[in-house]
């Protein structure tokens, strides 16, 4: 049985969709729903049981429950790069992850968790996932969220006792269905589509860095269906362990992203450039591009969606539909 934390969130719920697509329903969902619309992310899903996140470790203390678990896919976290409460981040993104690691180690089961490309900071030393422990320690994230993810990667690499399989996934800029509850942190595809629908145009940040034109800030945008395909492959290949990038390996501009969103929506690509908020300027990555060689060498060979194809699928088959959920 597969236990998925953050199961009602963006990546977690999409992964549960992927499992259901493969006919897998022996899944334990772990999350908190609160007042957001996250419940809609799992409304169509089939699964064995639901566990409140705050009650998970008590639930796991019951042997009848614990012995059911073969795989933990830990997507639960505070994922807002603008979160300022460092103690909250450490509790949720670091300590919680360590406790799940210890459980997986004791039970000799698989453990896959969410890291982040935010651990790379400005990418001064590139975006290489084949660096050793000292290389990970030398990374300089731009915010507390990235730091909380970095130090768990570092802690994991130090451990002599490990789960049967352990994989940390450094997610780059993921977009696609199921992100609707994320507000400001949702992808620019989501925001571009809704801006165009409401106002007929899209607003992008001006560049505040020499060498980058307005709208030409570059990111590695990866479609959610590729992300969950990789995750499913990892579950099936328990011999693969370590920290891995999860992007496409090809950086594209925000202008390209928004232009393709508008074209897919059947609208003219009208784009206006506005000043970036002051609170983001010193913490903004102008270029990210995942080196994907390590994952390919591990055996993952499926082609990733191009930006054009991923945006087209997202817009035409989800955002433009009355029911936009997987």
Secondary structure, DSSP 4 states (H G I P E B T S, - for coil): -EEEETTTSHHHHHHHHHHHHTT---EEEEE--TTSGGGGGGTT---SEEEEGGGHHHHHHSHHHHTT-SEEEE--S---TT---HHHHIIIIIIHHHHHHHHHHHHT-EEEEEEEGGGGTT-TT---S---HHHHHT---SSHHHHHHHHHHHHHHH-SS--SEEEEEEE-EEESTT-GGGGGGS-HHHHHHHHHHHHSSEEEEPP-STT--TT--EE-EEEHHHHHHHHHHHHH-TT--EEEEES-S--EEHHHHHHHHHHHTT----EEEEPPPHHHHTT--SB-----HHHHHHT--PPPPPHHHHHHHHIIIIITSSS---
